[in-house]
Amino acid sequence: MRALPLICSFLAALIITPAARRSLAAGPLARENFRGALLAAPLGIVIVAAALVALAPLALAQKLAGGTLLLPELVWIAAFVLGVALLGLADDALSGPERGWRGHVAALRAGRPDTGVLKALGTLGLALAVMLARAGDTERFLLGAAVLVLATNVFNLVDLRPGRAVKGLIVLGAALTIASGDVRPLWALGLFVGPTLVVGFYDLREQGLLGDTGASLLGAVAGVWLVLTLSAAGLIVAVVALAGISVYGEFRSISALIDRAPLLRQLDSLGRVNDAFDA
């Protein structure tokens, strides 16, 4: 029964995604990928739609099951994940050419409104607010908020190639589940993991782009998964690792780093049709 949110949202995404992809491909937010092909974007909005559609039967089932189907964590998880996705959608729709913190700061100095700064500040506000809903001392409160913000930023940084962000979330989730032996975080996040698997296939096959909407959402899910699974010591390690990736990505190319490492390059290109043709 705990897997029902994942199953329902997965099925909802299977039904919604084909038509949504066609509409997005003809819409004003369609974007070119790194090969210069114009693709449907942002596919991340389909994850949000599928999750919300799945809530209808799930809410009815929750009532009939006497309140044992949906985990109580879903309230603050949904608030954070959906809030971050909304900020990402604003960035998709309104962002300028600025990229990275240096670009965002330069835009502000020039007096130009910048959605990247809005997204960062909004994500921080959401992270602090939802961490108030979790029991714990001040240390865990601050560490959890830092992990949520940094994970969201990191997934935005790495989402520069087809399927990369989705693969990153799958690997992270599998590693956390296997290492902890705890599947509860997976069930708590199932409402968003289910449609991510469907939309991730389209992203990997270069039939659409996640956009900032999807990358931010995946980063939010990753951050929540870390917070639900790790101890305080583990959160410290996560903060250091995520901060390191964020700083590196600001000054260096993460894609170039992956291309220089044979194992990472092979994993990164796994499943991409065009990479197989280019080889």
C-alpha positions, -999 to 999 in steps of 0.1 A, spaced: 0 0 0 29 24 7 39 21 -29 5 33 -42 15 70 -45 45 60 -67 23 37 -88 -5 62 -93 17 91 -102 37 69 -126 5 58 -144 -7 94 -144 25 105 -161 23 77 -187 -11 91 -197 -3 128 -195 33 130 -209 28 123 -247 1 150 -252 19 174 -228 51 170 -247 35 179 -280 19 210 -265 52 221 -249 71 215 -282 48 240 -299 47 265 -269 67 296 -262 90 279 -237 104 253 -261 142 255 -260 173 243 -279 193 216 -262 231 214 -263 230 200 -299 209 229 -311 177 209 -315 145 226 -305 127 205 -278 96 205 -257 102 224 -224 99 225 -195 90 188 -191 93 193 -153 58 208 -153 45 173 -163 59 158 -131 40 184 -111 8 178 -131 10 140 -127 16 143 -90 -14 165 -85 -36 144 -107 -26 113 -87 -36 130 -55 -73 127 -64 -75 89 -62 -49 88 -34 -69 111 -12 -100 90 -17 -80 58 -9 -65 75 21 -100 82 35 -112 47 28 -80 32 43 -84 51 75 -54 74 71 -27 48 67 -18 52 30 -2 87 27 27 93 51 24 124 73 57 137 59 40 143 25 26 177 36 59 194 41 76 175 13 49 185 -12 51 221 0 88 223 -6 90 203 -39 60 221 -55 72 255 -42 107 249 -57 92 237 -90 71 269 -92 102 290 -87 119 270 -114 89 276 -137 92 314 -131 129 311 -141 120 292 -173 94 318 -183 112 350 -173 149 344 -170 175 364 -190 208 352 -204 226 353 -170 240 321 -157 257 313 -124 260 335 -94 284 359 -110 259 365 -138 230 370 -114 250 394 -92 261 413 -123 224 416 -134 214 430 -100 243 455 -101 231 467 -135 196 472 -121 180 443 -140 155 421 -123 168 385 -120 147 354 -115 178 334 -105 182 354 -74 144 352 -68 146 314 -71 176 311 -47 160 333 -21 126 316 -25 142 282 -21 160 293 10 128 306 25 109 274 17 138 252 31 138 271 64 100 270 66 96 233 60 125 224 83 104 241 111 79 213 106 105 186 115 115 178 151 151 184 158 176 208 174 190 240 158 219 221 143 197 197 124 174 225 114 202 245 98 219 215 83 187 203 68 179 236 53 214 239 38 211 204 22 177 213 7 191 246 -8 224 231 -20 209 200 -35 184 221 -55 213 242 -68 235 212 -77 208 196 -98 203 228 -117 241 228 -124 243 192 -136 212 193 -158 231 201 -190 229 168 -208 200 145 -215 191 122 -186 219 134 -163 198 148 -135 174 119 -135 202 94 -134 218 113 -105 185 112 -85 181 74 -92 217 67 -82 214 88 -50 181 73 -40 193 38 -46 225 44 -26 206 60 3 180 32 4 206 4 2 230 20 27 202 28 53 180 -2 46 151 22 50 124 24 22 102 48 40 118 79 23 111 63 -11 74 59 -2 73 94 12 87 108 -21 69 83 -43 44 109 -55 72 127 -73 95 97 -81 69 79 -101 64 107 -128 102 115 -127 108 80 -141 84 86 -170 95 121 -178 132 111 -174 128 86 -203 118 115 -226 146 136 -213 171 108 -218 159 102 -254 162 139 -262 125 143 -267 122 171 -243 140 192 -217 134 192 -179 140 229 -178 147 248 -145 112 236 -134 123 199 -136 159 203 -125 148 223 -94 121 197 -86 146 168 -89 171 187 -67 143 193 -41 135 156 -41 172 147 -37 175 172 -8 145 158 9 157 122 5 190 132 21 172 149 50 149 120 56 177 94 55 209 109 70 220 116 106 234 149 117 269 137 109 257 125 75 241 159 68 274 176 75 291 154 49 263 161 24 266 199 30 304 198 23 300 177 -8 271 197 -22 289 230 -15 320 217 -32 301 208 -63 283 241 -63 316 261 -61 333 239 -87 303 243 -111 305 281 -107 341 283 -120 345 251 -140 325 230 -164 310 199 -148 304 184 -182 341 188 -191 350 170 -158 326 141 -166 340 139 -201 376 135 -187 366 106 -165 360 74 -186 337 57 -161 316 89 -155 315 96 -192 302 61 -199 275 63 -172 266 98 -183 260 87 -219 242 55 -211 209 53 -229 213 83 -251 205 73 -287 223 103 -303 255 95 -283 255 60 -298 252 75 -333 280 100 -326 304 73 -313 
